[in-house]
Amino acid sequence: MMVRIICDGCGADLFESGRTTKFRLELTCEELEHNSGGMIHAVRAYPPIDRAHHFCNLNCLGDWLASR
């Protein structure tokens, strides 16, 4: 199985770094533990994003945000 990580902003391949050190940004949604204090809530919550998103840099992240 081949793993591919593509920039959600510009479409660049972010998996291979070659011989130099490179970085990528990852935007993820992390569920926080909730403390209901013994109360039960009938609330359905949806995450703000449906999956992790990857970006080359802040410019690609900004372009992606502007397009949403």
Secondary structure, DSSP 8 states (H G I E B T S, - for coil): -----B-TTT--B-S--TTS----EEE---------TT---------SSSS-EEESSHHHHHHHHHH-
